[in-house]
């Protein structure tokens, strides 16, 4: 059986894997202060939604929820400005 001689392709793949692991390592260094980074973002977004809900989605910044309310699934009905 003939040797396929694909050592170069294997080498490039190993370099790619090493590079991606290095990128993940650098990201973890920068995010090490806040281990629950995505949890913090989710909690902030939930708090913003609840604040908008208390004010009937009429404050500035609450426009992004307008297409998700006033339907049967959400159960939130508000008179929105046109």
Buried (B, 14 or more C-beta within 10 A) or exposed (E): EEEEEEEEEEEEEEEEEEEEEEEEEEEEEEEEEEEEEEEEEEEEEEEBBEEBBEEEBEEEEBEEBEEEBBEEEEEEEBEBEE
